[in-house]
Amino acid sequence: MNSRLQSMLLVVGLMTIGGITYQLATRQPPDVTMAELRDAGAASERVDRWVAVCPEKITARTRNYLRTNGYGDFRVGTIHRIARVVWEYALADGGRVALNPGLIVTLDAGFDDGGVPIDPDNQTDDSFAFRLDDCYRVECNSTDGGLDQLRFLPDGGFRYASAVDGTELPWCNSAVRRGRVTPPCVMPDCWLPDGGWDDSAVVDCQGIGPLGQPGTGLPRWRGCNTTPAAYAVGTQCVPVECTVVAGDSPPDVLR
């Protein structure tokens, strides 16, 4: 990474994925545009492009983006697993930088990776990944030599689809695109119609296997607590993140 480009980035934390540590960076100052980053070599010097999926406490801008793009309607300040495109760079000392251009609010008009204008209302965000040790990586291209491109789906899943079908831009072509991915845990739906919480409720969401009945693994009620999705069964299990920020109440931030 050249010194000019490096001077336009701010490292905000260390992100560990698969035993590899990346310096997670954003634009600095915040009004640096994508055009200025590209002029400094952001596109030509990157060594890879992929998607980082991390838990975030979403802001109003991300809430609006998710709603507009069919991911659902969520409250500001709640925790969700958000996918964001990152550009990877190699440092002279062997380190790696993962640039997430869409992590901060900017005045940039917004362009996709090919220079095509995108919706300026869907460009950047000031959410933050508060668990950088709980991220994982999704490849932009599948293993067919790049003939397919990644799509994230409104139901929280993702697929690879032909990039030449003419129906949409490949997901990774926008450096500031984001989406919500299905989280790894579930929580019994003990929420009340008014948004409150009934901790004494008993609903259809039980633990199984190692979290089920001792000796048999059959379904067992574990209270209104989070459970890894792989060890839960029932019609009233709500997909949620597994952890919260210290001081937060899980019922208030996990939905």
Legacy VTK file of the C-alpha trace (Angstrom):
# vtk DataFile Version 3.0
C-alpha trace
ASCII
DATASET POLYDATA
POINTS 255 float
0.000 0.000 0.000
1.463 3.358 -1.016
1.963 6.135 1.526
-0.642 8.435 -0.028
-3.388 5.838 0.248
-2.280 4.872 3.735
-2.542 8.506 4.853
-6.217 8.536 3.824
-7.144 5.585 6.036
-7.778 5.220 9.753
-7.392 1.830 11.460
-10.320 1.374 13.858
-9.599 -2.108 15.176
-8.181 -5.570 14.587
-10.465 -8.111 12.913
-9.563 -11.786 13.237
-10.960 -14.280 10.723
-9.749 -17.850 10.365
-6.635 -17.153 12.413
-5.662 -14.174 10.228
-5.633 -10.683 11.748
-6.638 -7.736 9.592
-6.348 -4.053 10.414
-9.907 -2.842 9.823
-9.753 0.627 8.285
-12.146 3.369 7.170
-11.719 6.604 5.259
-10.028 9.476 7.054
-11.082 12.266 7.096
-14.733 11.261 6.676
-15.291 13.468 3.619
-12.708 11.614 1.518
-14.602 10.410 -1.559
-14.412 7.074 -3.321
-13.024 8.895 -6.372
-10.152 10.264 -4.264
-9.466 6.833 -2.824
-9.339 5.296 -6.292
-7.055 8.089 -7.491
-4.708 7.178 -4.625
-4.665 3.537 -5.737
-7.459 2.007 -3.629
-8.732 -0.130 -6.499
-5.473 -0.797 -8.343
-3.463 -1.773 -5.242
-5.971 -4.015 -3.530
-4.988 -7.682 -3.472
-8.455 -9.088 -2.792
-12.107 -8.161 -2.358
-14.495 -10.072 -0.108
-17.327 -9.688 2.389
-16.839 -9.389 6.146
-19.833 -10.425 8.246
-19.785 -9.032 11.799
-22.276 -8.218 14.588
-23.209 -4.522 14.660
-25.446 -2.220 16.643
-27.276 -0.631 13.749
-27.892 3.072 13.304
-30.857 4.806 11.679
-29.093 4.806 8.319
-28.503 1.058 8.330
-32.043 0.478 9.638
-33.398 2.473 6.696
-31.127 0.676 4.238
-32.225 -2.763 5.459
-35.876 -1.739 5.309
-35.572 -0.275 1.801
-33.797 -3.368 0.492
-36.258 -5.885 1.890
-34.269 -7.263 4.840
-36.916 -6.310 7.406
-37.780 -3.520 9.823
-35.474 -3.358 12.846
-35.036 -0.907 15.691
-32.066 1.451 15.896
-29.519 0.201 18.424
-30.384 -3.469 18.015
-27.689 -5.994 17.181
-27.598 -7.712 13.795
-25.041 -9.588 11.703
-24.220 -7.178 8.870
-22.291 -8.069 5.720
-20.052 -5.388 4.225
-17.683 -5.407 1.260
-14.021 -4.959 2.203
-10.965 -4.312 0.054
-7.778 -6.053 1.207
-4.237 -4.651 0.974
-0.781 -5.962 1.794
1.603 -3.919 3.930
5.386 -3.907 3.563
5.775 -5.501 7.001
3.571 -8.434 6.026
0.439 -7.077 7.691
-2.970 -6.908 6.055
-5.434 -4.040 5.873
-9.158 -4.565 5.272
-10.710 -1.308 4.073
-14.449 -0.946 4.592
-15.313 2.242 2.675
-18.973 2.090 3.735
-18.400 2.042 7.482
-18.586 5.821 7.965
-20.893 8.629 6.868
-19.422 10.714 4.042
-20.502 13.338 1.541
-19.577 11.045 -1.362
-22.181 10.874 -4.142
-21.624 7.128 -4.342
-20.274 4.958 -7.162
-20.072 1.234 -7.580
-16.809 -0.553 -8.285
-17.183 0.012 -12.016
-17.832 3.754 -11.806
-21.599 3.451 -12.282
-23.654 5.816 -10.072
-25.628 4.166 -7.290
-28.368 5.455 -5.035
-26.686 8.152 -2.873
-29.060 7.368 0.012
-27.646 3.842 0.235
-23.989 4.669 0.364
-22.353 4.779 3.782
-23.063 4.259 7.448
-21.652 4.939 10.891
-22.562 1.605 12.455
-19.731 -0.246 14.111
-18.722 -3.876 14.395
-18.461 -4.231 18.161
-17.317 -7.883 18.033
-14.352 -7.962 15.673
-13.418 -11.390 17.052
-16.773 -12.818 15.916
-16.594 -12.093 12.182
-16.406 -14.456 9.253
-15.594 -14.138 5.589
-17.730 -14.777 2.505
-16.143 -14.805 -0.944
-17.417 -12.427 -3.606
-17.054 -15.101 -6.289
-17.899 -18.756 -6.029
-15.381 -21.467 -6.948
-16.411 -21.701 -10.605
-13.692 -19.354 -11.787
-15.653 -16.190 -11.122
-18.593 -16.868 -13.419
-21.020 -16.382 -10.530
-21.369 -13.478 -8.117
-22.528 -13.273 -4.544
-26.106 -12.186 -3.732
-27.433 -11.648 -0.219
-31.124 -12.421 0.157
-33.864 -10.623 2.097
-34.408 -13.731 4.242
-30.856 -13.423 5.614
-29.293 -16.125 3.471
-27.067 -15.771 0.422
-26.504 -17.481 -2.893
-24.341 -17.266 -5.991
-26.103 -16.192 -9.166
-25.085 -15.463 -12.736
-23.622 -11.995 -13.118
-24.908 -11.804 -16.695
-28.612 -12.332 -15.988
-29.256 -8.602 -16.248
-31.479 -8.411 -13.168
-29.100 -6.784 -10.685
-25.516 -5.711 -10.121
-23.186 -8.277 -8.564
-23.282 -7.673 -4.813
-19.577 -6.950 -4.392
-19.427 -4.376 -7.183
-20.421 -1.648 -4.732
-17.839 -0.883 -2.087
-20.537 0.444 0.251
-23.258 -2.195 -0.195
-24.391 -4.066 2.898
-26.896 -6.694 3.940
-28.191 -8.597 6.958
-27.162 -12.229 7.376
-29.038 -14.797 9.469
-27.443 -14.761 12.951
-26.125 -17.952 14.565
-28.398 -18.100 17.636
-32.111 -18.037 18.407
-34.182 -16.753 21.310
-37.682 -17.821 22.405
-40.311 -15.268 21.380
-41.068 -14.038 24.891
-41.733 -10.518 23.633
-45.142 -8.993 24.392
-47.304 -7.304 21.726
-46.390 -3.880 23.160
-42.667 -4.628 22.843
-42.197 -5.592 26.474
-40.716 -8.838 27.743
-42.270 -11.693 29.735
-39.421 -13.645 31.296
-41.836 -16.172 32.767
-43.421 -17.040 29.416
-43.206 -20.573 28.013
-43.232 -20.721 24.203
-42.404 -23.256 21.493
-38.626 -22.938 21.348
-36.598 -25.594 23.148
-33.042 -26.785 23.413
-32.017 -30.110 21.861
-28.895 -32.274 21.738
-26.353 -31.125 24.334
-28.843 -28.442 25.451
-31.784 -30.831 25.554
-32.826 -33.345 28.181
-29.831 -34.979 29.908
-29.002 -38.368 28.485
-31.450 -38.208 25.577
-31.026 -34.766 23.979
-34.794 -34.521 23.544
-36.376 -31.036 23.529
-36.157 -29.175 26.832
-37.447 -25.736 27.833
-34.482 -23.553 28.826
-36.283 -20.341 29.622
-36.243 -17.178 27.508
-32.506 -17.416 26.788
-30.370 -17.407 23.647
-29.431 -20.795 22.214
-27.194 -21.750 19.261
-29.553 -22.307 16.332
-28.111 -25.778 15.740
-29.332 -26.855 19.178
-32.820 -25.365 19.146
-36.167 -26.431 17.722
-39.640 -24.896 17.681
-41.985 -22.571 15.818
-41.340 -19.600 18.135
-37.556 -19.381 17.877
-36.433 -15.916 16.729
-33.000 -15.651 15.021
-30.773 -13.340 17.103
-27.131 -12.629 17.826
-25.505 -14.647 20.596
-23.928 -11.805 22.571
-24.644 -8.227 23.599
-22.606 -5.217 24.685
-21.894 -5.072 28.420
-24.730 -3.247 30.151
-27.313 -3.903 27.450
-30.451 -5.938 28.132
-30.717 -8.838 25.627
-34.515 -8.425 25.076
-33.959 -4.751 24.228
-31.154 -5.127 21.687
-31.563 -8.565 20.118
-34.645 -7.850 18.012
LINES 1 256
255 0 1 2 3 4 5 6 7 8 9 10 11 12 13 14 15 16 17 18 19 20 21 22 23 24 25 26 27 28 29 30 31 32 33 34 35 36 37 38 39 40 41 42 43 44 45 46 47 48 49 50 51 52 53 54 55 56 57 58 59 60 61 62 63 64 65 66 67 68 69 70 71 72 73 74 75 76 77 78 79 80 81 82 83 84 85 86 87 88 89 90 91 92 93 94 95 96 97 98 99 100 101 102 103 104 105 106 107 108 109 110 111 112 113 114 115 116 117 118 119 120 121 122 123 124 125 126 127 128 129 130 131 132 133 134 135 136 137 138 139 140 141 142 143 144 145 146 147 148 149 150 151 152 153 154 155 156 157 158 159 160 161 162 163 164 165 166 167 168 169 170 171 172 173 174 175 176 177 178 179 180 181 182 183 184 185 186 187 188 189 190 191 192 193 194 195 196 197 198 199 200 201 202 203 204 205 206 207 208 209 210 211 212 213 214 215 216 217 218 219 220 221 222 223 224 225 226 227 228 229 230 231 232 233 234 235 236 237 238 239 240 241 242 243 244 245 246 247 248 249 250 251 252 253 254
